Amino acid sequence: MTVEKARETLWAFLAEATKFEIRCVRVTHGKAVRLDGKRPMIKSHVNTWLRQHAQVLGFTSCQARHGGAGAVYVMLKRTMMEGRDE
């Protein structure tokens, strides 16, 4: 996946989670080693993008059984569905 496509996909995923009031999601970005030996491209971008997203409260690497360093748990802000009183 290109960096641009990865960002679009992440933003759409977070928007859908917010729409359905899902508070915690897992994003699998992988941790593939690049051929040039540099840091994984998508992984480092996901870190930056999540810090910029208005709905993200925080995130952390997953447990090994959920992807380890190749995935993150993301906690999203609470949203109020239309018609609910709280």
PDB file of N, CA, C and O in Angstrom:
ATOM      1  N   MET A   1       0.850  -1.172   0.000  1.00  0.00           N
ATOM      2  CA  MET A   1       0.000   0.000   0.000  1.00  0.00           C
ATOM      3  C   MET A   1       0.896   1.235   0.000  1.00  0.00           C
ATOM      4  O   MET A   1       1.895   1.279   0.718  1.00  0.00           O
ATOM      5  N   THR A   2       0.550   2.215  -0.785  1.00  0.00           N
ATOM      6  CA  THR A   2       1.322   3.456  -0.779  1.00  0.00           C
ATOM      7  C   THR A   2       1.027   4.235   0.501  1.00  0.00           C
ATOM      8  O   THR A   2       0.033   3.972   1.177  1.00  0.00           O
ATOM      9  N   VAL A   3       1.880   5.180   0.825  1.00  0.00           N
ATOM     10  CA  VAL A   3       1.684   6.010   2.011  1.00  0.00           C
ATOM     11  C   VAL A   3       0.374   6.780   1.895  1.00  0.00           C
ATOM     12  O   VAL A   3      -0.387   6.855   2.860  1.00  0.00           O
ATOM     13  N   GLU A   4       0.107   7.347   0.738  1.00  0.00           N
ATOM     14  CA  GLU A   4      -1.129   8.116   0.536  1.00  0.00           C
ATOM     15  C   GLU A   4      -2.365   7.233   0.705  1.00  0.00           C
ATOM     16  O   GLU A   4      -3.325   7.638   1.362  1.00  0.00           O
ATOM     17  N   LYS A   5      -2.355   6.051   0.131  1.00  0.00           N
ATOM     18  CA  LYS A   5      -3.485   5.123   0.237  1.00  0.00           C
ATOM     19  C   LYS A   5      -3.648   4.655   1.680  1.00  0.00           C
ATOM     20  O   LYS A   5      -4.772   4.503   2.157  1.00  0.00           O
ATOM     21  N   ALA A   6      -2.548   4.428   2.372  1.00  0.00           N
ATOM     22  CA  ALA A   6      -2.606   4.009   3.771  1.00  0.00           C
ATOM     23  C   ALA A   6      -3.268   5.089   4.625  1.00  0.00           C
ATOM     24  O   ALA A   6      -4.073   4.776   5.502  1.00  0.00           O
ATOM     25  N   ARG A   7      -2.943   6.335   4.380  1.00  0.00           N
ATOM     26  CA  ARG A   7      -3.535   7.447   5.153  1.00  0.00           C
ATOM     27  C   ARG A   7      -5.027   7.543   4.880  1.00  0.00           C
ATOM     28  O   ARG A   7      -5.820   7.689   5.811  1.00  0.00           O
ATOM     29  N   GLU A   8      -5.415   7.463   3.625  1.00  0.00           N
ATOM     30  CA  GLU A   8      -6.842   7.512   3.265  1.00  0.00           C
ATOM     31  C   GLU A   8      -7.600   6.368   3.934  1.00  0.00           C
ATOM     32  O   GLU A   8      -8.696   6.567   4.459  1.00  0.00           O
ATOM     33  N   THR A   9      -7.017   5.179   3.912  1.00  0.00           N
ATOM     34  CA  THR A   9      -7.657   4.004   4.503  1.00  0.00           C
ATOM     35  C   THR A   9      -7.791   4.158   6.014  1.00  0.00           C
ATOM     36  O   THR A   9      -8.834   3.830   6.579  1.00  0.00           O
ATOM     37  N   LEU A  10      -6.752   4.651   6.668  1.00  0.00           N
ATOM     38  CA  LEU A  10      -6.796   4.859   8.112  1.00  0.00           C
ATOM     39  C   LEU A  10      -7.857   5.880   8.483  1.00  0.00           C
ATOM     40  O   LEU A  10      -8.645   5.651   9.400  1.00  0.00           O
ATOM     41  N   TRP A  11      -7.885   7.001   7.780  1.00  0.00           N
ATOM     42  CA  TRP A  11      -8.871   8.051   8.070  1.00  0.00           C
ATOM     43  C   TRP A  11     -10.300   7.522   7.881  1.00  0.00           C
ATOM     44  O   TRP A  11     -11.179   7.813   8.692  1.00  0.00           O
ATOM     45  N   ALA A  12     -10.531   6.754   6.822  1.00  0.00           N
ATOM     46  CA  ALA A  12     -11.859   6.189   6.575  1.00  0.00           C
ATOM     47  C   ALA A  12     -12.231   5.192   7.678  1.00  0.00           C
ATOM     48  O   ALA A  12     -13.375   5.166   8.133  1.00  0.00           O
ATOM     49  N   PHE A  13     -11.279   4.387   8.099  1.00  0.00           N
ATOM     50  CA  PHE A  13     -11.516   3.408   9.160  1.00  0.00           C
ATOM     51  C   PHE A  13     -11.882   4.103  10.469  1.00  0.00           C
ATOM     52  O   PHE A  13     -12.829   3.696  11.142  1.00  0.00           O
ATOM     53  N   LEU A  14     -11.143   5.142  10.832  1.00  0.00           N
ATOM     54  CA  LEU A  14     -11.430   5.865  12.068  1.00  0.00           C
ATOM     55  C   LEU A  14     -12.773   6.585  11.995  1.00  0.00           C
ATOM     56  O   LEU A  14     -13.486   6.666  12.996  1.00  0.00           O
ATOM     57  N   ALA A  15     -13.122   7.103  10.831  1.00  0.00           N
ATOM     58  CA  ALA A  15     -14.425   7.756  10.645  1.00  0.00           C
ATOM     59  C   ALA A  15     -15.559   6.755  10.830  1.00  0.00           C
ATOM     60  O   ALA A  15     -16.573   7.072  11.451  1.00  0.00           O
ATOM     61  N   GLU A  16     -15.393   5.557  10.298  1.00  0.00           N
ATOM     62  CA  GLU A  16     -16.419   4.528  10.429  1.00  0.00           C
ATOM     63  C   GLU A  16     -16.552   4.080  11.884  1.00  0.00           C
ATOM     64  O   GLU A  16     -17.663   3.891  12.380  1.00  0.00           O
ATOM     65  N   ALA A  17     -15.434   3.912  12.555  1.00  0.00           N
ATOM     66  CA  ALA A  17     -15.474   3.531  13.970  1.00  0.00           C
ATOM     67  C   ALA A  17     -16.181   4.600  14.791  1.00  0.00           C
ATOM     68  O   ALA A  17     -16.979   4.277  15.671  1.00  0.00           O
ATOM     69  N   THR A  18     -15.900   5.854  14.515  1.00  0.00           N
ATOM     70  CA  THR A  18     -16.545   6.967  15.211  1.00  0.00           C
ATOM     71  C   THR A  18     -18.042   6.977  14.935  1.00  0.00           C
ATOM     72  O   THR A  18     -18.843   7.199  15.843  1.00  0.00           O
ATOM     73  N   LYS A  19     -18.414   6.740  13.702  1.00  0.00           N
ATOM     74  CA  LYS A  19     -19.826   6.724  13.301  1.00  0.00           C
ATOM     75  C   LYS A  19     -20.606   5.686  14.100  1.00  0.00           C
ATOM     76  O   LYS A  19     -21.744   5.937  14.496  1.00  0.00           O
ATOM     77  N   PHE A  20     -20.010   4.533  14.339  1.00  0.00           N
ATOM     78  CA  PHE A  20     -20.673   3.456  15.067  1.00  0.00           C
ATOM     79  C   PHE A  20     -20.351   3.459  16.564  1.00  0.00           C
ATOM     80  O   PHE A  20     -20.648   2.495  17.270  1.00  0.00           O
ATOM     81  N   GLU A  21     -19.748   4.542  17.041  1.00  0.00           N
ATOM     82  CA  GLU A  21     -19.389   4.725  18.442  1.00  0.00           C
ATOM     83  C   GLU A  21     -18.502   3.614  18.996  1.00  0.00           C
ATOM     84  O   GLU A  21     -18.642   3.212  20.151  1.00  0.00           O
ATOM     85  N   ILE A  22     -17.605   3.131  18.175  1.00  0.00           N
ATOM     86  CA  ILE A  22     -16.622   2.147  18.622  1.00  0.00           C
ATOM     87  C   ILE A  22     -15.497   2.916  19.296  1.00  0.00           C
ATOM     88  O   ILE A  22     -14.940   3.841  18.705  1.00  0.00           O
ATOM     89  N   ARG A  23     -15.165   2.553  20.496  1.00  0.00           N
ATOM     90  CA  ARG A  23     -14.198   3.322  21.275  1.00  0.00           C
ATOM     91  C   ARG A  23     -12.769   2.818  21.183  1.00  0.00           C
ATOM     92  O   ARG A  23     -11.831   3.590  21.379  1.00  0.00           O
ATOM     93  N   CYS A  24     -12.583   1.531  20.887  1.00  0.00           N
ATOM     94  CA  CYS A  24     -11.243   0.976  20.809  1.00  0.00           C
ATOM     95  C   CYS A  24     -11.124   0.117  19.554  1.00  0.00           C
ATOM     96  O   CYS A  24     -11.935  -0.781  19.329  1.00  0.00           O
ATOM     97  N   VAL A  25     -10.119   0.397  18.748  1.00  0.00           N
ATOM     98  CA  VAL A  25      -9.894  -0.354  17.510  1.00  0.00           C
ATOM     99  C   VAL A  25      -8.442  -0.803  17.452  1.00  0.00           C
ATOM    100  O   VAL A  25      -7.588  -0.295  18.178  1.00  0.00           O
ATOM    101  N   ARG A  26      -8.182  -1.754  16.584  1.00  0.00           N
ATOM    102  CA  ARG A  26      -6.813  -2.211  16.353  1.00  0.00           C
ATOM    103  C   ARG A  26      -6.449  -1.889  14.921  1.00  0.00           C
ATOM    104  O   ARG A  26      -7.191  -2.222  13.997  1.00  0.00           O
ATOM    105  N   VAL A  27      -5.320  -1.247  14.735  1.00  0.00           N
ATOM    106  CA  VAL A  27      -4.809  -0.905  13.406  1.00  0.00           C
ATOM    107  C   VAL A  27      -3.552  -1.733  13.171  1.00  0.00           C
ATOM    108  O   VAL A  27      -2.581  -1.619  13.919  1.00  0.00           O
ATOM    109  N   THR A  28      -3.568  -2.559  12.142  1.00  0.00           N
ATOM    110  CA  THR A  28      -2.409  -3.365  11.786  1.00  0.00           C
ATOM    111  C   THR A  28      -1.667  -2.670  10.654  1.00  0.00           C
ATOM    112  O   THR A  28      -2.180  -2.562   9.541  1.00  0.00           O
ATOM    113  N   HIS A  29      -0.469  -2.204  10.938  1.00  0.00           N
ATOM    114  CA  HIS A  29       0.318  -1.465   9.952  1.00  0.00           C
ATOM    115  C   HIS A  29       1.516  -2.262   9.461  1.00  0.00           C
ATOM    116  O   HIS A  29       2.145  -1.895   8.469  1.00  0.00           O
ATOM    117  N   GLY A  30       1.829  -3.344  10.148  1.00  0.00           N
ATOM    118  CA  GLY A  30       2.986  -4.141   9.772  1.00  0.00           C
ATOM    119  C   GLY A  30       4.272  -3.525  10.276  1.00  0.00           C
ATOM    120  O   GLY A  30       4.297  -2.398  10.770  1.00  0.00           O
ATOM    121  N   LYS A  31       5.329  -4.284  10.141  1.00  0.00           N
ATOM    122  CA  LYS A  31       6.643  -3.786  10.569  1.00  0.00           C
ATOM    123  C   LYS A  31       7.729  -4.276   9.623  1.00  0.00           C
ATOM    124  O   LYS A  31       8.861  -4.543  10.025  1.00  0.00           O
ATOM    125  N   ALA A  32       7.353  -4.383   8.370  1.00  0.00           N
ATOM    126  CA  ALA A  32       8.275  -4.896   7.360  1.00  0.00           C
ATOM    127  C   ALA A  32       9.550  -4.060   7.292  1.00  0.00           C
ATOM    128  O   ALA A  32       9.501  -2.831   7.344  1.00  0.00           O
ATOM    129  N   VAL A  33      10.661  -4.721   7.177  1.00  0.00           N
ATOM    130  CA  VAL A  33      11.943  -4.042   7.022  1.00  0.00           C
ATOM    131  C   VAL A  33      12.081  -3.626   5.565  1.00  0.00           C
ATOM    132  O   VAL A  33      11.876  -4.428   4.654  1.00  0.00           O
ATOM    133  N   ARG A  34      12.426  -2.380   5.361  1.00  0.00           N
ATOM    134  CA  ARG A  34      12.592  -1.869   4.001  1.00  0.00           C
ATOM    135  C   ARG A  34      13.883  -2.389   3.387  1.00  0.00           C
ATOM    136  O   ARG A  34      14.839  -2.696   4.099  1.00  0.00           O
ATOM    137  N   LEU A  35      13.906  -2.484   2.077  1.00  0.00           N
ATOM    138  CA  LEU A  35      15.087  -2.975   1.368  1.00  0.00           C
ATOM    139  C   LEU A  35      16.308  -2.089   1.586  1.00  0.00           C
ATOM    140  O   LEU A  35      17.439  -2.573   1.562  1.00  0.00           O
ATOM    141  N   ASP A  36      16.082  -0.786   1.799  1.00  0.00           N
ATOM    142  CA  ASP A  36      17.206   0.128   1.992  1.00  0.00           C
ATOM    143  C   ASP A  36      17.681   0.166   3.454  1.00  0.00           C
ATOM    144  O   ASP A  36      18.584   0.930   3.795  1.00  0.00           O
ATOM    145  N   GLY A  37      17.067  -0.662   4.314  1.00  0.00           N
ATOM    146  CA  GLY A  37      17.504  -0.766   5.703  1.00  0.00           C
ATOM    147  C   GLY A  37      16.952   0.311   6.621  1.00  0.00           C
ATOM    148  O   GLY A  37      17.264   0.311   7.812  1.00  0.00           O
ATOM    149  N   LYS A  38      16.150   1.220   6.110  1.00  0.00           N
ATOM    150  CA  LYS A  38      15.584   2.285   6.937  1.00  0.00           C
ATOM    151  C   LYS A  38      14.357   1.777   7.694  1.00  0.00           C
ATOM    152  O   LYS A  38      13.908   0.647   7.502  1.00  0.00           O
ATOM    153  N   ARG A  39      13.831   2.642   8.555  1.00  0.00           N
ATOM    154  CA  ARG A  39      12.651   2.295   9.347  1.00  0.00           C
ATOM    155  C   ARG A  39      11.456   1.981   8.443  1.00  0.00           C
ATOM    156  O   ARG A  39      11.366   2.491   7.326  1.00  0.00           O
ATOM    157  N   PRO A  40      10.533   1.134   8.935  1.00  0.00           N
ATOM    158  CA  PRO A  40       9.323   0.844   8.163  1.00  0.00           C
ATOM    159  C   PRO A  40       8.537   2.126   7.886  1.00  0.00           C
ATOM    160  O   PRO A  40       8.285   2.914   8.797  1.00  0.00           O
ATOM    161  N   MET A  41       8.153   2.329   6.636  1.00  0.00           N
ATOM    162  CA  MET A  41       7.518   3.568   6.201  1.00  0.00           C
ATOM    163  C   MET A  41       6.113   3.752   6.785  1.00  0.00           C
ATOM    164  O   MET A  41       5.843   4.777   7.412  1.00  0.00           O
ATOM    165  N   ILE A  42       5.230   2.793   6.594  1.00  0.00           N
ATOM    166  CA  ILE A  42       3.843   2.941   7.025  1.00  0.00           C
ATOM    167  C   ILE A  42       3.754   3.021   8.549  1.00  0.00           C
ATOM    168  O   ILE A  42       3.006   3.839   9.085  1.00  0.00           O
ATOM    169  N   LYS A  43       4.504   2.187   9.237  1.00  0.00           N
ATOM    170  CA  LYS A  43       4.473   2.165  10.705  1.00  0.00           C
ATOM    171  C   LYS A  43       4.779   3.543  11.280  1.00  0.00           C
ATOM    172  O   LYS A  43       4.056   4.016  12.157  1.00  0.00           O
ATOM    173  N   SER A  44       5.814   4.181  10.813  1.00  0.00           N
ATOM    174  CA  SER A  44       6.182   5.491  11.362  1.00  0.00           C
ATOM    175  C   SER A  44       5.166   6.563  10.983  1.00  0.00           C
ATOM    176  O   SER A  44       4.923   7.486  11.760  1.00  0.00           O
ATOM    177  N   HIS A  45       4.573   6.451   9.800  1.00  0.00           N
ATOM    178  CA  HIS A  45       3.538   7.408   9.399  1.00  0.00           C
ATOM    179  C   HIS A  45       2.275   7.235  10.242  1.00  0.00           C
ATOM    180  O   HIS A  45       1.659   8.226  10.634  1.00  0.00           O
ATOM    181  N   VAL A  46       1.883   6.001  10.523  1.00  0.00           N
ATOM    182  CA  VAL A  46       0.685   5.751  11.333  1.00  0.00           C
ATOM    183  C   VAL A  46       0.854   6.421  12.696  1.00  0.00           C
ATOM    184  O   VAL A  46      -0.091   7.018  13.211  1.00  0.00           O
ATOM    185  N   ASN A  47       2.027   6.330  13.273  1.00  0.00           N
ATOM    186  CA  ASN A  47       2.311   6.982  14.547  1.00  0.00           C
ATOM    187  C   ASN A  47       2.031   8.483  14.457  1.00  0.00           C
ATOM    188  O   ASN A  47       1.383   9.047  15.338  1.00  0.00           O
ATOM    189  N   THR A  48       2.506   9.117  13.418  1.00  0.00           N
ATOM    190  CA  THR A  48       2.305  10.557  13.223  1.00  0.00           C
ATOM    191  C   THR A  48       0.839  10.881  12.965  1.00  0.00           C
ATOM    192  O   THR A  48       0.293  11.811  13.558  1.00  0.00           O
ATOM    193  N   TRP A  49       0.204  10.122  12.089  1.00  0.00           N
ATOM    194  CA  TRP A  49      -1.203  10.387  11.735  1.00  0.00           C
ATOM    195  C   TRP A  49      -2.120  10.259  12.938  1.00  0.00           C
ATOM    196  O   TRP A  49      -3.020  11.080  13.117  1.00  0.00           O
ATOM    197  N   LEU A  50      -1.907   9.242  13.769  1.00  0.00           N
ATOM    198  CA  LEU A  50      -2.770   9.065  14.933  1.00  0.00           C
ATOM    199  C   LEU A  50      -2.634  10.230  15.906  1.00  0.00           C
ATOM    200  O   LEU A  50      -3.608  10.603  16.560  1.00  0.00           O
ATOM    201  N   ARG A  51      -1.461  10.799  16.007  1.00  0.00           N
ATOM    202  CA  ARG A  51      -1.256  11.972  16.873  1.00  0.00           C
ATOM    203  C   ARG A  51      -1.998  13.194  16.339  1.00  0.00           C
ATOM    204  O   ARG A  51      -2.349  14.088  17.109  1.00  0.00           O
ATOM    205  N   GLN A  52      -2.235  13.241  15.051  1.00  0.00           N
ATOM    206  CA  GLN A  52      -2.898  14.383  14.416  1.00  0.00           C
ATOM    207  C   GLN A  52      -4.421  14.266  14.387  1.00  0.00           C
ATOM    208  O   GLN A  52      -5.114  15.271  14.228  1.00  0.00           O
ATOM    209  N   HIS A  53      -4.939  13.067  14.538  1.00  0.00           N
ATOM    210  CA  HIS A  53      -6.381  12.839  14.371  1.00  0.00           C
ATOM    211  C   HIS A  53      -7.153  13.334  15.591  1.00  0.00           C
ATOM    212  O   HIS A  53      -6.809  13.003  16.726  1.00  0.00           O
ATOM    213  N   ALA A  54      -8.192  14.124  15.356  1.00  0.00           N
ATOM    214  CA  ALA A  54      -8.959  14.756  16.434  1.00  0.00           C
ATOM    215  C   ALA A  54      -9.704  13.752  17.313  1.00  0.00           C
ATOM    216  O   ALA A  54      -9.955  14.045  18.482  1.00  0.00           O
ATOM    217  N   GLN A  55     -10.060  12.594  16.797  1.00  0.00           N
ATOM    218  CA  GLN A  55     -10.838  11.614  17.564  1.00  0.00           C
ATOM    219  C   GLN A  55      -9.977  10.665  18.394  1.00  0.00           C
ATOM    220  O   GLN A  55     -10.513   9.906  19.201  1.00  0.00           O
ATOM    221  N   VAL A  56      -8.677  10.690  18.218  1.00  0.00           N
ATOM    222  CA  VAL A  56      -7.793   9.745  18.910  1.00  0.00           C
ATOM    223  C   VAL A  56      -7.387  10.289  20.283  1.00  0.00           C
ATOM    224  O   VAL A  56      -6.814  11.372  20.398  1.00  0.00           O
ATOM    225  N   LEU A  57      -7.698   9.513  21.311  1.00  0.00           N
ATOM    226  CA  LEU A  57      -7.277   9.862  22.669  1.00  0.00           C
ATOM    227  C   LEU A  57      -5.869   9.359  22.947  1.00  0.00           C
ATOM    228  O   LEU A  57      -5.086  10.034  23.616  1.00  0.00           O
ATOM    229  N   GLY A  58      -5.541   8.169  22.434  1.00  0.00           N
ATOM    230  CA  GLY A  58      -4.225   7.597  22.648  1.00  0.00           C
ATOM    231  C   GLY A  58      -4.105   6.276  21.911  1.00  0.00           C
ATOM    232  O   GLY A  58      -5.084   5.741  21.392  1.00  0.00           O
ATOM    233  N   PHE A  59      -2.878   5.759  21.877  1.00  0.00           N
ATOM    234  CA  PHE A  59      -2.636   4.482  21.212  1.00  0.00           C
ATOM    235  C   PHE A  59      -1.371   3.856  21.768  1.00  0.00           C
ATOM    236  O   PHE A  59      -0.501   4.542  22.305  1.00  0.00           O
ATOM    237  N   THR A  60      -1.284   2.523  21.629  1.00  0.00           N
ATOM    238  CA  THR A  60      -0.127   1.785  22.116  1.00  0.00           C
ATOM    239  C   THR A  60       0.052   0.518  21.291  1.00  0.00           C
ATOM    240  O   THR A  60      -0.902   0.039  20.678  1.00  0.00           O
ATOM    241  N   SER A  61       1.240  -0.018  21.270  1.00  0.00           N
ATOM    242  CA  SER A  61       1.491  -1.268  20.554  1.00  0.00           C
ATOM    243  C   SER A  61       0.643  -2.386  21.136  1.00  0.00           C
ATOM    244  O   SER A  61       0.328  -2.389  22.327  1.00  0.00           O
ATOM    245  N   CYS A  62       0.281  -3.322  20.294  1.00  0.00           N
ATOM    246  CA  CYS A  62      -0.566  -4.448  20.693  1.00  0.00           C
ATOM    247  C   CYS A  62       0.231  -5.530  21.416  1.00  0.00           C
ATOM    248  O   CYS A  62       1.459  -5.581  21.350  1.00  0.00           O
ATOM    249  N   GLN A  63      -0.508  -6.385  22.102  1.00  0.00           N
ATOM    250  CA  GLN A  63       0.085  -7.586  22.666  1.00  0.00           C
ATOM    251  C   GLN A  63       0.521  -8.473  21.508  1.00  0.00           C
ATOM    252  O   GLN A  63       0.006  -8.349  20.397  1.00  0.00           O
ATOM    253  N   ALA A  64       1.468  -9.365  21.766  1.00  0.00           N
ATOM    254  CA  ALA A  64       2.010 -10.241  20.713  1.00  0.00           C
ATOM    255  C   ALA A  64       0.912 -11.014  19.982  1.00  0.00           C
ATOM    256  O   ALA A  64       0.975 -11.165  18.762  1.00  0.00           O
ATOM    257  N   ARG A  65      -0.082 -11.498  20.703  1.00  0.00           N
ATOM    258  CA  ARG A  65      -1.155 -12.282  20.068  1.00  0.00           C
ATOM    259  C   ARG A  65      -2.048 -11.451  19.149  1.00  0.00           C
ATOM    260  O   ARG A  65      -2.803 -12.011  18.354  1.00  0.00           O
ATOM    261  N   HIS A  66      -1.972 -10.115  19.247  1.00  0.00           N
ATOM    262  CA  HIS A  66      -2.755  -9.225  18.387  1.00  0.00           C
ATOM    263  C   HIS A  66      -1.905  -8.486  17.361  1.00  0.00           C
ATOM    264  O   HIS A  66      -2.399  -7.573  16.699  1.00  0.00           O
ATOM    265  N   GLY A  67      -0.661  -8.855  17.219  1.00  0.00           N
ATOM    266  CA  GLY A  67       0.189  -8.230  16.207  1.00  0.00           C
ATOM    267  C   GLY A  67       1.458  -7.597  16.728  1.00  0.00           C
ATOM    268  O   GLY A  67       2.314  -7.192  15.942  1.00  0.00           O
ATOM    269  N   GLY A  68       1.598  -7.505  18.037  1.00  0.00           N
ATOM    270  CA  GLY A  68       2.822  -6.948  18.624  1.00  0.00           C
ATOM    271  C   GLY A  68       3.158  -5.568  18.089  1.00  0.00           C
ATOM    272  O   GLY A  68       2.292  -4.698  18.005  1.00  0.00           O
ATOM    273  N   ALA A  69       4.417  -5.370  17.730  1.00  0.00           N
ATOM    274  CA  ALA A  69       4.881  -4.069  17.236  1.00  0.00           C
ATOM    275  C   ALA A  69       4.380  -3.757  15.823  1.00  0.00           C
ATOM    276  O   ALA A  69       4.628  -2.668  15.304  1.00  0.00           O
ATOM    277  N   GLY A  70       3.684  -4.699  15.207  1.00  0.00           N
ATOM    278  CA  GLY A  70       3.138  -4.475  13.872  1.00  0.00           C
ATOM    279  C   GLY A  70       1.704  -3.970  13.883  1.00  0.00           C
ATOM    280  O   GLY A  70       1.064  -3.872  12.836  1.00  0.00           O
ATOM    281  N   ALA A  71       1.198  -3.647  15.084  1.00  0.00           N
ATOM    282  CA  ALA A  71      -0.179  -3.168  15.209  1.00  0.00           C
ATOM    283  C   ALA A  71      -0.297  -2.279  16.441  1.00  0.00           C
ATOM    284  O   ALA A  71       0.542  -2.337  17.340  1.00  0.00           O
ATOM    285  N   VAL A  72      -1.332  -1.465  16.477  1.00  0.00           N
ATOM    286  CA  VAL A  72      -1.582  -0.605  17.631  1.00  0.00           C
ATOM    287  C   VAL A  72      -3.050  -0.668  18.029  1.00  0.00           C
ATOM    288  O   VAL A  72      -3.939  -0.783  17.186  1.00  0.00           O
ATOM    289  N   TYR A  73      -3.282  -0.588  19.345  1.00  0.00           N
ATOM    290  CA  TYR A  73      -4.626  -0.378  19.865  1.00  0.00           C
ATOM    291  C   TYR A  73      -4.835   1.128  19.864  1.00  0.00           C
ATOM    292  O   TYR A  73      -3.947   1.884  20.259  1.00  0.00           O
ATOM    293  N   VAL A  74      -6.005   1.563  19.421  1.00  0.00           N
ATOM    294  CA  VAL A  74      -6.310   2.989  19.364  1.00  0.00           C
ATOM    295  C   VAL A  74      -7.581   3.259  20.169  1.00  0.00           C
ATOM    296  O   VAL A  74      -8.616   2.640  19.923  1.00  0.00           O
ATOM    297  N   MET A  75      -7.501   4.184  21.131  1.00  0.00           N
ATOM    298  CA  MET A  75      -8.663   4.586  21.917  1.00  0.00           C
ATOM    299  C   MET A  75      -9.225   5.868  21.308  1.00  0.00           C
ATOM    300  O   MET A  75      -8.513   6.855  21.125  1.00  0.00           O
ATOM    301  N   LEU A  76     -10.516   5.826  21.001  1.00  0.00           N
ATOM    302  CA  LEU A  76     -11.172   6.965  20.361  1.00  0.00           C
ATOM    303  C   LEU A  76     -12.042   7.720  21.359  1.00  0.00           C
ATOM    304  O   LEU A  76     -12.528   7.147  22.335  1.00  0.00           O
ATOM    305  N   LYS A  77     -12.230   9.002  21.104  1.00  0.00           N
ATOM    306  CA  LYS A  77     -13.085   9.825  21.951  1.00  0.00           C
ATOM    307  C   LYS A  77     -14.521   9.337  21.878  1.00  0.00           C
ATOM    308  O   LYS A  77     -14.959   8.758  20.883  1.00  0.00           O
ATOM    309  N   ARG A  78     -15.221   9.583  22.938  1.00  0.00           N
ATOM    310  CA  ARG A  78     -16.634   9.236  22.982  1.00  0.00           C
ATOM    311  C   ARG A  78     -17.422  10.254  22.178  1.00  0.00           C
ATOM    312  O   ARG A  78     -17.176  11.457  22.270  1.00  0.00           O
ATOM    313  N   THR A  79     -18.363   9.770  21.394  1.00  0.00           N
ATOM    314  CA  THR A  79     -19.250  10.655  20.645  1.00  0.00           C
ATOM    315  C   THR A  79     -20.677  10.358  21.066  1.00  0.00           C
ATOM    316  O   THR A  79     -20.992   9.251  21.501  1.00  0.00           O
ATOM    317  N   MET A  80     -21.514  11.332  20.935  1.00  0.00           N
ATOM    318  CA  MET A  80     -22.916  11.176  21.314  1.00  0.00           C
ATOM    319  C   MET A  80     -23.755  10.955  20.066  1.00  0.00           C
ATOM    320  O   MET A  80     -23.767  11.781  19.153  1.00  0.00           O
ATOM    321  N   MET A  81     -24.457   9.825  20.042  1.00  0.00           N
ATOM    322  CA  MET A  81     -25.354   9.571  18.919  1.00  0.00           C
ATOM    323  C   MET A  81     -26.557  10.493  19.036  1.00  0.00           C
ATOM    324  O   MET A  81     -27.001  10.827  20.135  1.00  0.00           O
ATOM    325  N   GLU A  82     -27.069  10.891  17.897  1.00  0.00           N
ATOM    326  CA  GLU A  82     -28.229  11.778  17.853  1.00  0.00           C
ATOM    327  C   GLU A  82     -29.420  11.139  18.570  1.00  0.00           C
ATOM    328  O   GLU A  82     -29.728   9.966  18.357  1.00  0.00           O
ATOM    329  N   GLY A  83     -30.074  11.915  19.412  1.00  0.00           N
ATOM    330  CA  GLY A  83     -31.254  11.411  20.106  1.00  0.00           C
ATOM    331  C   GLY A  83     -30.990  10.804  21.466  1.00  0.00           C
ATOM    332  O   GLY A  83     -31.931  10.447  22.174  1.00  0.00           O
ATOM    333  N   ARG A  84     -29.715  10.676  21.852  1.00  0.00           N
ATOM    334  CA  ARG A  84     -29.398  10.120  23.167  1.00  0.00           C
ATOM    335  C   ARG A  84     -29.183  11.234  24.172  1.00  0.00           C
ATOM    336  O   ARG A  84     -28.575  12.258  23.859  1.00  0.00           O
ATOM    337  N   ASP A  85     -29.674  11.034  25.355  1.00  0.00           N
ATOM    338  CA  ASP A  85     -29.478  12.001  26.446  1.00  0.00           C
ATOM    339  C   ASP A  85     -28.493  11.440  27.447  1.00  0.00           C
ATOM    340  O   ASP A  85     -28.754  10.406  28.062  1.00  0.00           O
ATOM    341  N   GLU A  86     -27.365  12.107  27.619  1.00  0.00           N
ATOM    342  CA  GLU A  86     -26.382  11.715  28.628  1.00  0.00           C
ATOM    343  C   GLU A  86     -25.561  12.900  28.995  1.00  0.00           C
ATOM    344  O   GLU A  86     -24.667  12.795  29.835  1.00  0.00           O
TER     345      GLU A  86
END
